[in-house]
């Protein structure tokens, strides 16, 4: 089943192919300039740090819905082993097998394709079994540090958590922006809080996954108009799930990653950040969210920290 004309119409309006040159591999991260970073650092007033990552654990958020995306399997490969002989310093080492998008993560621009193409018009076939992503792998996204803005949609709507059938619209984003008291601007990393992660934190990962609020197919145009560098939220699928348009699966992924070239992140725990921003009356902060540089990776775990 081909993508509908309405999808392609939006795609044309948000398309960034060639904007930073035919060889570009990082998309909207180009918007995080030195000046943007200096302004981001200037948002720090108290030094209060808020971690935003879920723990990496074997009973994590993955339910098996995505084939092969396994929760971390942690194995000890040596325990207190005196590898240089009796009486020497003993070492303990461990190894992990996991899906790179298993918990709190960034999707690389190569995480999805549509119509046989990736960001900047490259063929989807440039992703191979052994090499991974030849272009725009997550290792290319080396500097993800900018001004973060929390758009607390749930709080702006006067609820603790959005209903599972709620598609976050541009109007929701603007209401949250008004609550934040700051305008989202070029180079910002936007964090959209729905409150959905509360369901997972309460122990019900099936209900966390489905049904879930998330971003509407209308939101990519809003992010494009504001020149946002990256977007993350507190849900498993990022966009509303099941989809708002019947049988149109992951259209927001395709618009953000493929057409716009914009990193997106899922499973970010924004609860403590919501509390901190509410207490301080400030929703803009320095955000460090550096990807682990897996060469050819189509995603990566990340341990973001907001500094207020």
N, C-alpha and C positions, 0 to 999 in steps of 0.2 A: 504494500500500500504506500503510495507516494505521499509526501508531505503536502498539505493543502496550500492553495494560493495565498491564503491569509498569512500563513507562516512565512512564505517567501517574500511577501510584501514587507513584513516587519524586518526580515533579514536584510533587505536592501537598505532600509533606513538606518540600521545599526552597524552595517558592515564597515570594518576598519582595514580591510585588505589593502596593502600598499601605502597606508597612511604613514608608516615609519620606514618605508622602503621594502623592496621585494625580498630582501634577505632577513627581515625582522622575524624574531622567534619569541618575543616576550610580550607583544601586544600592549595592553594598557599599562603595564608596569613602566613603560616609557614615560608615563605621566608623573612618576615619582622622581622629581628633579631634586637637585641639591637644595634649591630654595624651598621646595615643599618639605624636605626633611628638616631644614632649619626651623621652619614654622611649626613643624610637628614637635620638635624638641621644646619650643617655647610654650607649649601647652602644659608642660609639667610644672605643677605648683607645690604639691605636697610630697611627691615621691612615693605615694601609695601605689603598691603593685598588686595587680589582680591577675592570677593565672586563669586561663580560659580553656585548658585542655582537659579532656576526660582521661582517667587512668588507662594505660594500656594493659588489658587483662584478658584472661582466657574466656571469661564469661561476659565479654563486652557487648557492644550494641548490635553486632551482626547476627542475623537470624537465619541466614542461608538463602535469603531472597535473591541476592546477587551471587551467582555461581563463582566459586573460587575465592570470594572475598572473606577470608577466614579471620576470626579473632586471633590475637597473638597467642602462639603456643611457645611458652617459655621453658627452656631446657637447660639444666646445669651440665656443662661439659667437663668441668673439673671442680672439685671442692677441696679446699685446703691441701692442695697437692704440692709437695716439696719437689718441684720439677728439677732443681739443681742439686738434689741430694739430701740425705737426712740432716735435719737441723737447719736447713736454709729457709729463706722466706717462703711461705706457702701461698699459693695463688688459687683464687676461685674465678672461674670464667663461665659465661653463659651465652646461649644463642637463642634467637627468636625466629620463628616462621610466622608470617602474618601477611594479610593483604595490606598494601600501602595505604589504602583508603579505609582501613578497618575502624578507626576511631576518629579523633579530631584530625582533620586533614585538609590539604589543598588538592583540588583537581588541577592537573596540568592542562594546557590548552589542547593536548592530544587525547584527553580522556574520552571524548566522543567525536564522532564524525557524522556528517550527513551528506547524502548525494555523492558519496565517494570522495569527499574532500575534508581537509582539516583547515585550521586557521591559515590565513594568507594564501589560500588556494592550493596548498600542497596535497598530493594524493594520499588518501588514507592508507594505501599500500606501503608507505614509507615506515609504518609501524610493523616490525618483524618479530618472529618468535624469540630470537636470540638477542637481537640488538635493542628491542623495544622501540622507542620513538627516536627516529633519526633526527627529526627537527622538533623544536619546542618541547623537549623533555623537561621534566621538572627541574633538572639540574641547571637549565638555562635561566630559571627564575631566581637569581642569586641574591637580590636585595629587596626583600619585602619588609620594609620598615617605613612607616609614614604616619600621618595623622589618622587616627581611627575616630570614627563617629558611630556611637550607638544609636540606632533608630529603634527605640523601644516601642514597637507597634502595639504590643499587648497593653503596656501601661498607658499609651496614648488613647487606647480604646476603652480604658477603665476596667480591664480584666487582668487576671493573673496569668491566664493562658488562653490563646486563641482556640476557637473550636476547630476540630479536625477538618471541617469542610471549608475553612476560611482561606481564600486565595488573597494574598497580600497584594494590594493594588498601589499604583502611584499615589492615589489619594491617601492611603494608609501611610505611605512613606513621608508624605508632606505633613500629615498630622503629627507623626513622630518627630519630624524635623522641627516643627513648631514647638513641641514639648522640649526638645533638646536646646532650643534657643540658639542654634547655629545653622548656617546653610552649608550643605554638602558642596564641596568644591573640587576642582581638578586635582587629581593625585590622592584623594582620600581613599581610605579603606573603610567600607561601610559594613557594620555588623547589624543584622536585622534580628531582633528578638521577638519570637512568637510565644515563648514560654513552654514549648512542646517538650523540651528536654527534661522538664520536671517529671514527665511520665516515665522516662528511662531511669531517672534518679530514684524514683519510687519503686523500681524493680520490675516494671512491666515493659520489656523491650518489644514485645509483639505490638502492643498498643502504641508504643512510641513510633514504630515504623508505619503503622496503617490503622486508621486514616490519619493523615497529618496535614496541618496547615503548611503553607509554603508560598513561595513567590509565584505570582501570576505571570502569564505570558506577556502581559502588558508592561512589566517592570523593566525589561532590558532597554526599552527606549528611554526610560527615565534615567537609568544609569549612564546610558550613552550621552544624553543631553548634558549631564553633570560632569562628564569625563572622569568617572570613578575608576580608580586603579584596580580594585578587587572588592569582592563581596563575600561575606560568610554569614551563616545563620546557625540556629540551634535545632536543626531537624536532620533526619537521616537522608532525605532525598532532595533537600534544598528547595525544590519547587513543590507545589501542592500535589499530594498523592492520596488517592488516585487523581489523574489529571482533570483539569477543569474542562477541557475539550475532549470528548470521548474518542478513544483510540489514538490520541496524539500524545505519545509518551516522550517525556524528557525534552520538550521543545525549548524550555528555558536554558537547559544545558547547552543545546545546540546554538542558541542565539548568543549566549554569553561567551562560550568557549570558542566555538568555530567562527562565528561571524564577527564578534566584537574583539575576540582575543583577550578576554578578561578572566583572570583566575577567580574561582569560586570555592568556598569551603563549607564543609558540613560538620555536624556533631560538635559545634563549639558550645561550651558551657558558659552562657551569658548571665546566669542568675546572680552571681556575686557582683558582677560588673553593673548590673541593673541596680542593685542595692547601693553600691558605692556611688554611682552617678546620681541616684536620687538623693542620697545624703548630702553630696557636695553641690548639687544643683548644676553640675557640669557633665556634658555628654561627649566632649571631645578630649582626646588624650593621645599620648605617644603609644603607638602599637608596634611591637616587634613580633613578627610572625615569619621567621626565616625558614624556608623549606629545607628538609634534609636533601642533599644533592645527589639523589640516586640517578646515575647516568641512564638516560633513556626511559626514565620512569614516567608513567602517566598519572601519577599522584604521589603524595608523600604525607607521612604523619608530621604534625606540627605541634609545638607547645607554645602557643601565643601568650604574650604577657602585655597587659595594658598598664601604662604608668600615668597616674593622674597628678 
